[in-house]
């Protein structure tokens, strides 16, 4: 398996993968593929990586700019992240996230935020202090990874593509 930047012509495969990956997810509203397409269309898809195995895209991760009130610097949001249902729990998501975070560091990002399972994302260093918020989402699911070790406080604002 190799991880590479999204390339022209990957769009349909990424859309199909994202739809397949989120179809069984109870908390999904089915908008994840549209979000990726919208980020790309609006120029907000800062880092878009695919995992390729046997010439097939089996994983994808998106990182886009976010603002965090009360915080300076360049912050990014992780997500959506998709792994083909037949390849989940095989380390593809972990590799995509790790590579994406390295790319953000090389862009002089201050950090990365996400909405997700603390048990899963904690392994990458994401934490929730309770001081970071996003709408009505319970704060334990609103997590940040600060590359400079600074605590982050405030409200996250994602691209309008997310419908926020």
ChimeraX attribute file (.defattr): number of C-alpha atoms within 10 A of each C-alpha:
attribute: neighborCount
match mode: 1-to-1
recipient: residues
	/A:1	12
	/A:2	13
	/A:3	18
	/A:4	14
	/A:5	14
	/A:6	18
	/A:7	10
	/A:8	7
	/A:9	8
	/A:10	13
	/A:11	15
	/A:12	12
	/A:13	15
	/A:14	24
	/A:15	19
	/A:16	13
	/A:17	21
	/A:18	27
	/A:19	18
	/A:20	18
	/A:21	22
	/A:22	22
	/A:23	15
	/A:24	11
	/A:25	10
	/A:26	8
	/A:27	8
	/A:28	10
	/A:29	9
	/A:30	16
	/A:31	15
	/A:32	21
	/A:33	22
	/A:34	15
	/A:35	20
	/A:36	28
	/A:37	17
	/A:38	17
	/A:39	21
	/A:40	17
	/A:41	11
	/A:42	12
	/A:43	9
	/A:44	18
	/A:45	18
	/A:46	17
	/A:47	19
	/A:48	20
	/A:49	23
	/A:50	25
	/A:51	23
	/A:52	16
	/A:53	12
	/A:54	8
	/A:55	9
	/A:56	12
	/A:57	21
	/A:58	25
	/A:59	27
	/A:60	30
	/A:61	26
	/A:62	26
	/A:63	28
	/A:64	23
	/A:65	21
	/A:66	18
	/A:67	19
	/A:68	22
	/A:69	14
	/A:70	10
	/A:71	16
	/A:72	10
	/A:73	11
	/A:74	16
	/A:75	24
	/A:76	27
	/A:77	23
	/A:78	21
	/A:79	20
	/A:80	19
	/A:81	21
	/A:82	27
	/A:83	26
	/A:84	20
	/A:85	16
	/A:86	10
	/A:87	13
	/A:88	14
	/A:89	11
	/A:90	10
	/A:91	10
	/A:92	22
	/A:93	21
	/A:94	15
	/A:95	15
	/A:96	24
	/A:97	21
	/A:98	11
	/A:99	17
	/A:100	21
	/A:101	22
	/A:102	11
	/A:103	16
	/A:104	21
	/A:105	15
	/A:106	9
	/A:107	11
	/A:108	12
	/A:109	19
	/A:110	20
	/A:111	22
	/A:112	23
	/A:113	27
	/A:114	24
	/A:115	20
	/A:116	17
	/A:117	13
	/A:118	17
	/A:119	10
	/A:120	10
	/A:121	19
	/A:122	15
	/A:123	10
	/A:124	12
	/A:125	12
	/A:126	22
	/A:127	20
	/A:128	20
	/A:129	15
	/A:130	15
	/A:131	14
	/A:132	21
	/A:133	23
	/A:134	19
	/A:135	11
	/A:136	6
	/A:137	11
	/A:138	11
	/A:139	16
	/A:140	17
	/A:141	20
	/A:142	25
	/A:143	28
	/A:144	26
	/A:145	24
	/A:146	18
	/A:147	16
	/A:148	10
	/A:149	9
	/A:150	11
	/A:151	13
	/A:152	23
	/A:153	16
	/A:154	15
	/A:155	17
	/A:156	22
	/A:157	17
	/A:158	19
	/A:159	18
	/A:160	11
	/A:161	17
	/A:162	14
	/A:163	8
	/A:164	10
